[in-house]
Amino acid sequence: MVASSDVSRNQDGIGWLPKAVAFSLAATVGGAAAGAALGLLGGMLAAPARAAAALALAALAVLVVLLRMAGVRVPVLQRDRETPQRWMHAGPLGWATRNGLALGIGATSRIGFWLWYVVPVTALLSASPRSGAALYGLYSALRTGGVWVLLLAPAAVWRGRNGDWPIWARGIATARFATDLCLLLVGAAVLVARLG
Amino acid sequence: MQAVLAVAALAGVALAADGVAGLLMLSAMIVAIAQQTLP
């Protein structure tokens, strides 16, 4: 996140607070705008097409999780890269804003988890710019919200017993398992709601 | 095991409170936090 690289911070005398504001604001606004655009786009699709897509994607979600649980490697469709380091030369606020936009929208850098696709797909199939903006904005705000814990909470709250990495940023295996389980539940719930 | 129980409990609450929409919102929240483990 904000402090995940050894590259020069490009501080230019600007403290962390304005950068954190730019970072999280850009993320939330960018995510909400992306969700609204997807909702608007979804509204152009016929209702039966959206219903059919929801059913097919729910079945696909269940299949992906079951395959993964069976030990089959199902790589996430993504650009497996971080946000560009060159953005650090765009000035401290330029870097924070670009990074926030990219991470808030999430599609142009490492996604990591199949569950991520629930966010844009739901925004699209909601066919509602307001619902899309609310869901995507919530995701974006939370994804980048950790910066406020790092800045405002005492280190003892987030540092844990060893090391200086936030306690919530450890355990990628647990994160994979939790997101897979959640995706399975979402897929099953949509299938039951549509077919039941 | 704790993660399984936590996700299952949260999913149950979300489903009971708002049906599939609640579960979708919970998904957005869980993946947002999970992505903070990415390198």
gemmi code that builds the backbone of each chain (N, CA, C; Angstrom):
import gemmi

chains = {
    "A": [
        ("MET", (0.844, -1.181, 0.000), (0.000, 0.000, 0.000), (0.883, 1.236, 0.000)),
        ("VAL", (0.669, 2.175, 0.920), (1.403, 3.431, 0.866), (2.891, 3.211, 1.111)),
        ("ALA", (3.218, 2.283, 1.962), (4.622, 2.107, 2.316), (5.117, 0.727, 1.934)),
        ("SER", (4.816, 0.280, 0.718), (5.182, -1.080, 0.356), (6.397, -1.144, -0.559)),
        ("SER", (7.107, -0.072, -0.716), (8.242, -0.097, -1.622), (9.438, 0.601, -0.997)),
        ("ASP", (10.618, 0.198, -1.507), (11.837, 0.841, -1.009), (12.210, 2.060, -1.836)),
        ("VAL", (11.431, 2.322, -2.879), (11.723, 3.470, -3.731), (11.509, 4.755, -2.936)),
        ("SER", (12.245, 5.796, -3.344), (12.120, 7.088, -2.664), (10.665, 7.503, -2.536)),
        ("ARG", (10.300, 8.027, -1.406), (8.905, 8.377, -1.138), (8.445, 9.627, -1.888)),
        ("ASN", (9.398, 10.396, -2.441), (9.033, 11.615, -3.138), (8.206, 12.524, -2.239)),
        ("GLN", (8.678, 12.774, -1.047), (7.910, 13.507, -0.048), (7.743, 14.980, -0.394)),
        ("ASP", (8.828, 15.625, -0.861), (8.767, 17.043, -1.196), (8.170, 17.890, -0.075)),
        ("GLY", (8.449, 17.518, 1.134), (7.976, 18.308, 2.267), (6.499, 18.156, 2.560)),
        ("ILE", (5.845, 17.320, 1.817), (4.415, 17.103, 2.065), (4.266, 15.927, 3.011)),
        ("GLY", (3.488, 16.105, 4.058), (3.315, 15.045, 5.039), (2.412, 13.938, 4.506)),
        ("TRP", (2.235, 12.916, 5.341), (1.435, 11.764, 4.921), (-0.047, 12.093, 4.836)),
        ("LEU", (-0.507, 13.043, 5.632), (-1.954, 13.281, 5.700), (-2.554, 13.728, 4.355)),
        ("PRO", (-2.005, 14.760, 3.686), (-2.582, 15.139, 2.380), (-2.512, 14.002, 1.367)),
        ("LYS", (-1.432, 13.218, 1.445), (-1.297, 12.105, 0.499), (-2.335, 11.014, 0.797)),
        ("ALA", (-2.566, 10.791, 2.085), (-3.569, 9.782, 2.448), (-4.965, 10.233, 2.024)),
        ("VAL", (-5.237, 11.532, 2.169), (-6.540, 12.059, 1.742), (-6.693, 11.884, 0.239)),
        ("ALA", (-5.645, 12.284, -0.530), (-5.703, 12.154, -1.988), (-5.861, 10.691, -2.394)),
        ("PHE", (-5.104, 9.817, -1.729), (-5.118, 8.387, -2.033), (-6.504, 7.779, -1.818)),
        ("SER", (-7.066, 7.982, -0.643), (-8.331, 7.317, -0.349), (-9.502, 7.999, -1.045)),
        ("LEU", (-9.408, 9.324, -1.227), (-10.487, 10.032, -1.929), (-10.521, 9.621, -3.402)),
        ("ALA", (-9.339, 9.580, -4.023), (-9.278, 9.172, -5.432), (-9.791, 7.752, -5.596)),
        ("ALA", (-9.432, 6.883, -4.653), (-9.882, 5.493, -4.734), (-11.399, 5.403, -4.638)),
        ("THR", (-11.957, 6.084, -3.654), (-13.398, 5.964, -3.424), (-14.194, 6.598, -4.564)),
        ("VAL", (-13.767, 7.788, -4.984), (-14.469, 8.463, -6.089), (-14.311, 7.661, -7.378)),
        ("GLY", (-13.092, 7.186, -7.630), (-12.851, 6.388, -8.834), (-13.675, 5.106, -8.833)),
        ("GLY", (-13.710, 4.429, -7.701), (-14.487, 3.192, -7.598), (-15.974, 3.460, -7.782)),
        ("ALA", (-16.461, 4.526, -7.127), (-17.886, 4.848, -7.246), (-18.233, 5.215, -8.685)),
        ("ALA", (-17.337, 5.944, -9.346), (-17.587, 6.320, -10.745), (-17.591, 5.079, -11.638)),
        ("ALA", (-16.660, 4.182, -11.387), (-16.615, 2.941, -12.183), (-17.895, 2.136, -11.965)),
        ("GLY", (-18.343, 2.063, -10.725), (-19.581, 1.329, -10.421), (-20.791, 1.968, -11.072)),
        ("ALA", (-20.837, 3.307, -11.051), (-21.963, 4.007, -11.675), (-21.972, 3.764, -13.177)),
        ("ALA", (-20.773, 3.815, -13.786), (-20.685, 3.586, -15.233), (-21.122, 2.166, -15.580)),
        ("LEU", (-20.689, 1.202, -14.765), (-21.088, -0.186, -15.027), (-22.602, -0.357, -14.852)),
        ("GLY", (-23.151, 0.291, -13.823), (-24.598, 0.214, -13.609), (-25.366, 0.806, -14.773)),
        ("LEU", (-24.835, 1.915, -15.280), (-25.455, 2.567, -16.441), (-25.403, 1.646, -17.662)),
        ("LEU", (-24.241, 1.026, -17.832), (-24.058, 0.094, -18.956), (-25.009, -1.094, -18.820)),
        ("GLY", (-25.107, -1.604, -17.605), (-25.998, -2.751, -17.357), (-27.446, -2.420, -17.650)),
        ("GLY", (-27.819, -1.168, -17.422), (-29.190, -0.752, -17.698), (-29.536, -0.821, -19.172)),
        ("MET", (-28.506, -0.877, -20.009), (-28.751, -0.966, -21.453), (-28.971, -2.409, -21.899)),
        ("LEU", (-28.691, -3.340, -20.976), (-28.904, -4.757, -21.325), (-30.345, -5.143, -20.990)),
        ("ALA", (-30.890, -6.025, -21.781), (-32.251, -6.491, -21.521), (-32.271, -7.315, -20.230)),
        ("ALA", (-33.367, -7.219, -19.496), (-33.475, -7.931, -18.218), (-33.255, -9.437, -18.352)),
        ("PRO", (-33.818, -10.087, -19.370), (-33.564, -11.538, -19.495), (-32.086, -11.857, -19.721)),
        ("ALA", (-31.400, -10.974, -20.443), (-29.966, -11.201, -20.674), (-29.200, -11.067, -19.366)),
        ("ARG", (-29.581, -10.092, -18.553), (-28.908, -9.927, -17.245), (-29.187, -11.124, -16.341)),
        ("ALA", (-30.411, -11.609, -16.360), (-30.770, -12.770, -15.529), (-29.983, -13.999, -15.971)),
        ("ALA", (-29.868, -14.172, -17.272), (-29.130, -15.334, -17.800), (-27.649, -15.221, -17.459)),
        ("ALA", (-27.119, -14.005, -17.559), (-25.701, -13.798, -17.233), (-25.449, -14.071, -15.751)),
        ("ALA", (-26.361, -13.620, -14.901), (-26.196, -13.851, -13.455), (-26.162, -15.342, -13.150)),
        ("LEU", (-27.048, -16.066, -13.809), (-27.122, -17.519, -13.590), (-25.837, -18.203, -14.063)),
        ("ALA", (-25.408, -17.844, -15.264), (-24.207, -18.471, -15.832), (-22.971, -18.140, -14.997)),
        ("LEU", (-22.854, -16.888, -14.562), (-21.673, -16.489, -13.785), (-21.696, -17.100, -12.390)),
        ("ALA", (-22.880, -17.277, -11.831), (-22.984, -17.931, -10.518), (-22.530, -19.388, -10.631)),
        ("ALA", (-22.965, -20.047, -11.704), (-22.542, -21.442, -11.913), (-21.032, -21.507, -12.113)),
        ("LEU", (-20.505, -20.539, -12.852), (-19.054, -20.490, -13.093), (-18.296, -20.258, -11.779)),
        ("ALA", (-18.832, -19.403, -10.931), (-18.186, -19.121, -9.645), (-18.107, -20.385, -8.791)),
        ("VAL", (-19.215, -21.120, -8.752), (-19.231, -22.366, -7.972), (-18.223, -23.350, -8.549)),
        ("LEU", (-18.190, -23.447, -9.874), (-17.270, -24.380, -10.532), (-15.809, -24.021, -10.228)),
        ("VAL", (-15.490, -22.742, -10.314), (-14.113, -22.293, -10.049), (-13.689, -22.674, -8.627)),
        ("VAL", (-14.560, -22.418, -7.675), (-14.197, -22.713, -6.278), (-14.065, -24.226, -6.063)),
        ("LEU", (-14.980, -24.989, -6.635), (-14.909, -26.445, -6.456), (-13.623, -26.999, -7.081)),
        ("LEU", (-13.261, -26.473, -8.243), (-12.009, -26.909, -8.880), (-10.815, -26.571, -8.005)),
        ("ARG", (-10.821, -25.348, -7.464), (-9.702, -24.934, -6.604), (-9.622, -25.800, -5.347)),
        ("MET", (-10.788, -26.119, -4.806), (-10.801, -26.952, -3.601), (-10.339, -28.374, -3.911)),
        ("ALA", (-10.504, -28.766, -5.173), (-10.042, -30.097, -5.587), (-8.556, -30.090, -5.954)),
        ("GLY", (-7.923, -28.937, -5.808), (-6.487, -28.851, -6.059), (-6.116, -28.429, -7.463)),
        ("VAL", (-7.122, -28.088, -8.279), (-6.841, -27.642, -9.653), (-6.472, -26.161, -9.604)),
        ("ARG", (-5.403, -25.814, -10.296), (-4.971, -24.419, -10.314), (-5.808, -23.662, -11.337)),
        ("VAL", (-6.510, -22.667, -10.853), (-7.334, -21.838, -11.747), (-6.842, -20.400, -11.595)),
        ("PRO", (-5.906, -19.990, -12.453), (-5.307, -18.663, -12.283), (-6.342, -17.555, -12.449)),
        ("VAL", (-6.213, -16.543, -11.610), (-7.118, -15.398, -11.685), (-6.824, -14.632, -12.974)),
        ("LEU", (-7.860, -14.229, -13.682), (-7.687, -13.407, -14.879), (-7.321, -11.999, -14.417)),
        ("GLN", (-6.088, -11.602, -14.686), (-5.616, -10.326, -14.156), (-4.332, -9.902, -14.844)),
        ("ARG", (-3.990, -8.640, -14.676), (-2.649, -8.168, -15.019), (-1.843, -8.315, -13.734)),
        ("ASP", (-0.980, -9.298, -13.691), (-0.288, -9.619, -12.446), (0.883, -8.669, -12.220)),
        ("ARG", (0.585, -7.455, -11.856), (1.617, -6.450, -11.641), (1.125, -5.405, -10.641)),
        ("GLU", (2.089, -4.718, -10.047), (1.746, -3.630, -9.139), (1.484, -2.366, -9.954)),
        ("THR", (1.045, -1.321, -9.285), (0.892, -0.047, -9.994), (2.292, 0.460, -10.360)),
        ("PRO", (2.430, 1.189, -11.482), (3.767, 1.572, -11.972), (4.565, 2.424, -10.977)),
        ("GLN", (5.818, 2.037, -10.782), (6.703, 2.786, -9.886), (6.978, 4.198, -10.420)),
        ("ARG", (6.878, 4.356, -11.738), (7.194, 5.669, -12.318), (6.220, 6.745, -11.840)),
        ("TRP", (5.077, 6.334, -11.337), (4.116, 7.314, -10.831), (4.682, 8.095, -9.651)),
        ("MET", (5.695, 7.517, -9.012), (6.304, 8.217, -7.879), (6.966, 9.519, -8.318)),
        ("HIS", (7.215, 9.622, -9.620), (7.830, 10.848, -10.123), (6.787, 11.868, -10.557)),
        ("ALA", (5.541, 11.599, -10.281), (4.461, 12.527, -10.649), (4.176, 13.509, -9.521)),
        ("GLY", (5.084, 13.554, -8.553), (4.838, 14.423, -7.401), (4.058, 13.644, -6.358)),
        ("PRO", (4.205, 14.026, -5.093), (3.591, 13.241, -4.026), (2.073, 13.127, -4.145)),
        ("LEU", (1.411, 14.223, -4.485), (-0.047, 14.152, -4.590), (-0.477, 13.468, -5.895)),
        ("GLY", (0.310, 13.681, -6.943), (0.011, 13.004, -8.211), (0.137, 11.499, -8.062)),
        ("TRP", (1.194, 11.084, -7.350), (1.399, 9.656, -7.111), (0.254, 9.078, -6.276)),
        ("ALA", (-0.085, 9.776, -5.205), (-1.136, 9.265, -4.314), (-2.469, 9.171, -5.048)),
        ("THR", (-2.748, 10.170, -5.880), (-4.025, 10.182, -6.598), (-4.089, 9.058, -7.630)),
        ("ARG", (-3.020, 8.913, -8.404), (-3.011, 7.848, -9.421), (-3.074, 6.467, -8.779)),
        ("ASN", (-2.294, 6.320, -7.728), (-2.278, 5.030, -7.037), (-3.660, 4.719, -6.454)),
        ("GLY", (-4.282, 5.752, -5.867), (-5.615, 5.564, -5.294), (-6.631, 5.184, -6.362)),
        ("LEU", (-6.578, 5.888, -7.485), (-7.512, 5.574, -8.579), (-7.324, 4.137, -9.055)),
        ("ALA", (-6.065, 3.765, -9.272), (-5.785, 2.429, -9.810), (-6.207, 1.335, -8.825)),
        ("LEU", (-5.861, 1.517, -7.552), (-6.194, 0.477, -6.574), (-7.681, 0.484, -6.249)),
        ("GLY", (-8.297, 1.666, -6.288), (-9.728, 1.746, -6.007), (-10.552, 1.054, -7.080)),
        ("ILE", (-10.154, 1.244, -8.324), (-10.870, 0.567, -9.412), (-10.412, -0.891, -9.484)),
        ("GLY", (-9.130, -1.099, -9.328), (-8.629, -2.453, -9.102), (-8.346, -3.303, -10.322)),
        ("ALA", (-8.861, -2.925, -11.488), (-8.793, -3.824, -12.644), (-7.457, -3.807, -13.361)),
        ("THR", (-6.651, -2.773, -13.161), (-5.447, -2.625, -13.979), (-4.186, -3.141, -13.290)),
        ("SER", (-4.322, -3.594, -12.069), (-3.162, -4.158, -11.373), (-3.575, -5.512, -10.781)),
        ("ARG", (-2.698, -6.074, -9.955), (-2.929, -7.417, -9.420), (-4.277, -7.495, -8.692)),
        ("ILE", (-5.079, -8.489, -9.053), (-6.402, -8.663, -8.438), (-6.320, -9.703, -7.322)),
        ("GLY", (-5.692, -10.815, -7.624), (-5.367, -11.778, -6.578), (-6.434, -12.797, -6.218)),
        ("PHE", (-7.692, -12.385, -6.271), (-8.756, -13.275, -5.784), (-9.933, -13.275, -6.764)),
        ("TRP", (-10.436, -14.457, -7.040), (-11.593, -14.556, -7.941), (-12.779, -13.765, -7.399)),
        ("LEU", (-12.883, -13.650, -6.093), (-14.031, -12.959, -5.492), (-14.119, -11.508, -5.964)),
        ("TRP", (-12.982, -10.925, -6.382), (-12.999, -9.526, -6.824), (-14.023, -9.303, -7.926)),
        ("TYR", (-14.163, -10.306, -8.805), (-15.055, -10.139, -9.951), (-16.512, -9.930, -9.550)),
        ("VAL", (-16.846, -10.301, -8.320), (-18.220, -10.066, -7.845), (-18.530, -8.563, -7.856)),
        ("VAL", (-17.526, -7.737, -7.607), (-17.767, -6.287, -7.500), (-18.183, -5.683, -8.849)),
        ("PRO", (-17.362, -5.772, -9.905), (-17.803, -5.190, -11.176), (-18.999, -5.898, -11.792)),
        ("VAL", (-19.054, -7.222, -11.630), (-20.185, -7.959, -12.226), (-21.497, -7.552, -11.555)),
        ("THR", (-21.473, -7.414, -10.237), (-22.696, -7.003, -9.539), (-23.088, -5.586, -9.923)),
        ("ALA", (-22.090, -4.698, -10.033), (-22.388, -3.328, -10.439), (-23.031, -3.319, -11.818)),
        ("LEU", (-22.508, -4.135, -12.730), (-23.046, -4.200, -14.090), (-24.469, -4.761, -14.090)),
        ("LEU", (-24.630, -5.906, -13.412), (-25.922, -6.588, -13.478), (-26.978, -5.924, -12.602)),
        ("SER", (-26.556, -5.015, -11.732), (-27.555, -4.287, -10.938), (-28.367, -3.366, -11.844)),
        ("ALA", (-27.770, -2.978, -12.961), (-28.431, -2.072, -13.926), (-28.838, -0.763, -13.264)),
        ("SER", (-28.135, -0.414, -12.194), (-28.474, 0.808, -11.463), (-27.191, 1.576, -11.154)),
        ("PRO", (-27.029, 2.767, -11.711), (-25.822, 3.536, -11.409), (-25.653, 3.786, -9.908)),
        ("ARG", (-26.757, 3.985, -9.213), (-26.667, 4.257, -7.773), (-26.179, 3.016, -7.010)),
        ("SER", (-26.767, 1.869, -7.302), (-26.337, 0.639, -6.619), (-24.899, 0.291, -6.985)),
        ("GLY", (-24.579, 0.449, -8.270), (-23.219, 0.153, -8.708), (-22.204, 1.033, -8.009)),
        ("ALA", (-22.535, 2.329, -7.918), (-21.625, 3.268, -7.255), (-21.476, 2.937, -5.772)),
        ("ALA", (-22.570, 2.557, -5.141), (-22.525, 2.254, -3.700), (-21.649, 1.033, -3.429)),
        ("LEU", (-21.858, -0.025, -4.211), (-21.110, -1.263, -3.976), (-19.626, -1.088, -4.309)),
        ("TYR", (-19.362, -0.531, -5.478), (-17.968, -0.379, -5.914), (-17.255, 0.646, -5.020)),
        ("GLY", (-17.971, 1.704, -4.650), (-17.377, 2.715, -3.769), (-17.040, 2.144, -2.400)),
        ("LEU", (-17.912, 1.277, -1.894), (-17.650, 0.629, -0.604), (-16.383, -0.212, -0.691)),
        ("TYR", (-16.298, -1.002, -1.774), (-15.107, -1.829, -1.983), (-13.839, -0.964, -2.027)),
        ("SER", (-13.888, 0.098, -2.812), (-12.707, 0.939, -3.007), (-12.288, 1.637, -1.719)),
        ("ALA", (-13.276, 2.120, -0.983), (-12.974, 2.809, 0.278), (-12.329, 1.856, 1.275)),
        ("LEU", (-12.851, 0.630, 1.315), (-12.292, -0.338, 2.261), (-10.917, -0.823, 1.826)),
        ("ARG", (-10.744, -1.002, 0.519), (-9.456, -1.506, 0.032), (-8.327, -0.557, 0.407)),
        ("THR", (-8.603, 0.722, 0.360), (-7.558, 1.707, 0.618), (-7.667, 2.301, 2.021)),
        ("GLY", (-8.698, 1.898, 2.757), (-8.939, 2.500, 4.078), (-7.903, 2.132, 5.126)),
        ("GLY", (-7.137, 1.065, 4.852), (-6.124, 0.655, 5.818), (-5.119, 1.761, 6.107)),
        ("VAL", (-4.956, 2.672, 5.146), (-4.001, 3.765, 5.326), (-4.358, 4.615, 6.551)),
        ("TRP", (-5.658, 4.729, 6.837), (-6.065, 5.547, 7.997), (-5.760, 4.866, 9.308)),
        ("VAL", (-5.838, 3.536, 9.295), (-5.459, 2.809, 10.512), (-3.966, 2.995, 10.760)),
        ("LEU", (-3.181, 2.897, 9.666), (-1.729, 3.060, 9.799), (-1.376, 4.458, 10.309)),
        ("LEU", (-2.112, 5.452, 9.836), (-1.781, 6.831, 10.188), (-2.307, 7.247, 11.553)),
        ("LEU", (-3.517, 6.817, 11.865), (-4.189, 7.378, 13.038), (-4.173, 6.478, 14.272)),
        ("ALA", (-4.088, 5.172, 14.064), (-4.118, 4.279, 15.222), (-2.704, 4.083, 15.775)),
        ("PRO", (-2.579, 3.891, 17.065), (-1.258, 3.606, 17.626), (-0.682, 2.335, 17.002)),
        ("ALA", (0.628, 2.339, 16.800), (1.277, 1.194, 16.145), (0.966, -0.117, 16.864)),
        ("ALA", (0.779, -0.037, 18.164), (0.519, -1.259, 18.919), (-0.782, -1.924, 18.469)),
        ("VAL", (-1.674, -1.136, 17.904), (-2.953, -1.684, 17.453), (-2.769, -2.540, 16.214)),
        ("TRP", (-1.915, -2.054, 15.276), (-1.851, -2.755, 13.992), (-0.577, -3.539, 13.765)),
        ("ARG", (0.430, -3.320, 14.592), (1.728, -3.921, 14.298), (1.812, -5.392, 14.670)),
        ("GLY", (1.058, -5.807, 15.648), (1.160, -7.212, 16.040), (2.407, -7.469, 16.866)),
        ("ARG", (2.710, -8.722, 17.054), (3.798, -9.077, 17.973), (5.173, -8.919, 17.324)),
        ("ASN", (5.291, -9.324, 16.069), (6.592, -9.264, 15.387), (6.473, -8.520, 14.069)),
        ("GLY", (7.528, -7.820, 13.712), (7.552, -7.144, 12.423), (6.752, -5.861, 12.434)),
        ("ASP", (6.790, -5.168, 11.289), (6.099, -3.902, 11.234), (5.047, -3.875, 10.126)),
        ("TRP", (4.645, -5.028, 9.657), (3.601, -5.095, 8.632), (2.252, -5.200, 9.335)),
        ("PRO", (1.229, -4.522, 8.856), (-0.061, -4.549, 9.561), (-0.608, -5.964, 9.750)),
        ("ILE", (-1.254, -6.184, 10.844), (-1.728, -7.540, 11.163), (-2.742, -8.037, 10.140)),
        ("TRP", (-3.497, -7.114, 9.515), (-4.503, -7.566, 8.551), (-3.884, -7.864, 7.186)),
        ("ALA", (-2.620, -7.490, 6.997), (-1.986, -7.701, 5.700), (-1.151, -8.969, 5.682)),
        ("ARG", (-1.356, -9.849, 6.633), (-0.639, -11.119, 6.651), (-1.603, -12.233, 6.276)),
        ("GLY", (-1.037, -13.376, 6.008), (-1.870, -14.559, 5.814), (-2.623, -14.581, 4.504)),
        ("ILE", (-1.894, -14.584, 3.395), (-2.560, -14.616, 2.092), (-3.300, -15.938, 1.898)),
        ("ALA", (-2.800, -17.005, 2.509), (-3.479, -18.299, 2.373), (-4.861, -18.239, 3.022)),
        ("THR", (-4.926, -17.603, 4.176), (-6.221, -17.445, 4.837), (-7.155, -16.590, 3.984)),
        ("ALA", (-6.576, -15.535, 3.391), (-7.378, -14.647, 2.535), (-7.926, -15.418, 1.342)),
        ("ARG", (-7.099, -16.285, 0.756), (-7.562, -17.074, -0.393), (-8.712, -17.995, 0.022)),
        ("PHE", (-8.548, -18.617, 1.159), (-9.569, -19.547, 1.635), (-10.869, -18.802, 1.948)),
        ("ALA", (-10.747, -17.663, 2.621), (-11.938, -16.897, 2.990), (-12.657, -16.368, 1.752)),
        ("THR", (-11.896, -15.901, 0.767), (-12.534, -15.364, -0.436), (-13.161, -16.483, -1.275)),
        ("ASP", (-12.499, -17.642, -1.313), (-13.083, -18.775, -2.041), (-14.403, -19.204, -1.400)),
        ("LEU", (-14.393, -19.272, -0.087), (-15.611, -19.677, 0.621), (-16.734, -18.683, 0.352)),
        ("CYS", (-16.392, -17.410, 0.403), (-17.389, -16.373, 0.171), (-17.934, -16.455, -1.258)),
        ("LEU", (-17.035, -16.716, -2.205), (-17.464, -16.825, -3.607), (-18.388, -18.026, -3.792)),
        ("LEU", (-18.063, -19.113, -3.125), (-18.920, -20.306, -3.193), (-20.310, -19.992, -2.656)),
        ("LEU", (-20.363, -19.286, -1.533), (-21.654, -18.937, -0.933), (-22.446, -18.001, -1.843)),
        ("VAL", (-21.746, -17.034, -2.445), (-22.422, -16.094, -3.356), (-22.990, -16.856, -4.557)),
        ("GLY", (-22.157, -17.689, -5.162), (-22.607, -18.453, -6.329), (-23.801, -19.331, -5.990)),
        ("ALA", (-23.703, -20.036, -4.867), (-24.795, -20.927, -4.464), (-26.060, -20.129, -4.159)),
        ("ALA", (-25.899, -18.984, -3.485), (-27.074, -18.175, -3.135), (-27.772, -17.644, -4.379)),
        ("VAL", (-26.988, -17.214, -5.372), (-27.598, -16.707, -6.609), (-28.300, -17.851, -7.340)),
        ("LEU", (-27.659, -19.023, -7.391), (-28.292, -20.167, -8.064), (-29.598, -20.546, -7.380)),
        ("VAL", (-29.580, -20.588, -6.053), (-30.804, -20.941, -5.310), (-31.888, -19.888, -5.532)),
        ("ALA", (-31.466, -18.601, -5.503), (-32.450, -17.519, -5.680), (-33.067, -17.551, -7.070)),
        ("ARG", (-32.261, -17.920, -8.069), (-32.761, -17.904, -9.447), (-33.511, -19.182, -9.812)),
        ("LEU", (-33.027, -20.301, -9.269), (-33.609, -21.580, -9.672), (-34.612, -22.133, -8.662)),
        ("GLY", (-34.470, -21.662, -7.418), (-35.290, -22.226, -6.345), (-36.762, -21.787, -6.404)),
    ],
    "B": [
        ("MET", (-9.442, -22.315, 10.264), (-10.745, -22.682, 10.821), (-11.486, -21.452, 11.337)),
        ("GLN", (-10.712, -20.557, 11.966), (-11.339, -19.332, 12.461), (-11.867, -18.499, 11.308)),
        ("ALA", (-11.098, -18.463, 10.203), (-11.535, -17.690, 9.034), (-12.811, -18.279, 8.452)),
        ("VAL", (-12.876, -19.612, 8.406), (-14.074, -20.276, 7.882), (-15.291, -19.911, 8.724)),
        ("LEU", (-15.112, -20.008, 10.026), (-16.230, -19.707, 10.931), (-16.644, -18.246, 10.814)),
        ("ALA", (-15.647, -17.369, 10.727), (-15.959, -15.938, 10.640), (-16.717, -15.622, 9.357)),
        ("VAL", (-16.215, -16.158, 8.224), (-16.885, -15.901, 6.938), (-18.283, -16.505, 6.938)),
        ("ALA", (-18.405, -17.721, 7.454), (-19.710, -18.379, 7.478), (-20.694, -17.604, 8.351)),
        ("ALA", (-20.217, -17.139, 9.499), (-21.101, -16.393, 10.401), (-21.527, -15.071, 9.767)),
        ("LEU", (-20.565, -14.362, 9.174), (-20.876, -13.088, 8.525), (-21.831, -13.295, 7.346)),
        ("ALA", (-21.590, -14.377, 6.591), (-22.461, -14.660, 5.453), (-23.877, -14.962, 5.924)),
        ("GLY", (-23.968, -15.699, 6.999), (-25.292, -16.007, 7.548), (-26.033, -14.749, 7.966)),
        ("VAL", (-25.316, -13.860, 8.629), (-25.927, -12.595, 9.064), (-26.335, -11.763, 7.852)),
        ("ALA", (-25.434, -11.672, 6.852), (-25.720, -10.871, 5.648), (-26.921, -11.426, 4.893)),
        ("LEU", (-26.972, -12.757, 4.781), (-28.097, -13.382, 4.087), (-29.408, -13.132, 4.821)),
        ("ALA", (-29.346, -13.289, 6.133), (-30.565, -13.101, 6.926), (-31.027, -11.646, 6.865)),
        ("ALA", (-30.071, -10.719, 6.845), (-30.435, -9.301, 6.897), (-30.923, -8.787, 5.555)),
        ("ASP", (-30.250, -9.198, 4.483), (-30.556, -8.553, 3.199), (-30.506, -9.520, 2.023)),
        ("GLY", (-30.585, -10.810, 2.286), (-30.601, -11.787, 1.210), (-29.325, -11.781, 0.377)),
        ("VAL", (-29.473, -12.045, -0.906), (-28.306, -12.124, -1.791), (-27.583, -10.776, -1.855)),
        ("ALA", (-28.337, -9.674, -1.814), (-27.705, -8.343, -1.864), (-26.746, -8.150, -0.683)),
        ("GLY", (-27.143, -8.631, 0.485), (-26.272, -8.532, 1.661), (-25.007, -9.343, 1.481)),
        ("LEU", (-25.165, -10.507, 0.875), (-24.016, -11.383, 0.637), (-23.051, -10.752, -0.374)),
        ("LEU", (-23.614, -10.083, -1.377), (-22.769, -9.415, -2.377), (-21.995, -8.261, -1.745)),
        ("MET", (-22.655, -7.542, -0.859), (-21.968, -6.437, -0.174), (-20.863, -6.980, 0.741)),
        ("LEU", (-21.158, -8.063, 1.426), (-20.140, -8.699, 2.276), (-18.949, -9.149, 1.426)),
        ("SER", (-19.227, -9.660, 0.238), (-18.149, -10.100, -0.665), (-17.232, -8.939, -1.014)),
        ("ALA", (-17.840, -7.797, -1.324), (-17.038, -6.616, -1.667), (-16.143, -6.230, -0.498)),
        ("MET", (-16.669, -6.342, 0.714), (-15.885, -5.968, 1.895), (-14.760, -6.969, 2.151)),
        ("ILE", (-15.075, -8.252, 1.999), (-14.065, -9.287, 2.274), (-12.920, -9.222, 1.260)),
        ("VAL", (-13.260, -9.037, -0.010), (-12.179, -9.011, -1.008), (-11.343, -7.740, -0.854)),
        ("ALA", (-11.969, -6.654, -0.433), (-11.212, -5.414, -0.214), (-10.160, -5.603, 0.877)),
        ("ILE", (-10.533, -6.313, 1.916), (-9.578, -6.566, 3.007), (-8.553, -7.625, 2.580)),
        ("ALA", (-9.035, -8.654, 1.882), (-8.136, -9.731, 1.439), (-7.049, -9.188, 0.520)),
        ("GLN", (-7.398, -8.216, -0.322), (-6.402, -7.685, -1.264), (-5.258, -6.954, -0.565)),
        ("GLN", (-5.445, -6.620, 0.679), (-4.366, -5.959, 1.403), (-3.271, -6.934, 1.804)),
        ("THR", (-3.492, -8.220, 1.532), (-2.428, -9.203, 1.762), (-1.563, -9.378, 0.519)),
        ("LEU", (-1.979, -8.766, -0.601), (-1.227, -8.958, -1.850), (0.121, -8.226, -1.800)),
        ("PRO", (1.147, -8.871, -2.367), (2.448, -8.178, -2.404), (2.429, -7.031, -3.402)),
    ],
}
model = gemmi.Model(1)
for chain_id, residues in chains.items():
    chain = gemmi.Chain(chain_id)
    for i, (resn, *xyz) in enumerate(residues, 1):
        res = gemmi.Residue()
        res.name, res.seqid = resn, gemmi.SeqId(i, " ")
        for name, pos in zip(("N", "CA", "C"), xyz):
            atom = gemmi.Atom()
            atom.name, atom.element = name, gemmi.Element(name[0])
            atom.pos, atom.b_iso = gemmi.Position(*pos), 0.0
            res.add_atom(atom)
        chain.add_residue(res)
    model.add_chain(chain)
structure = gemmi.Structure()
structure.add_model(model)
structure.setup_entities()
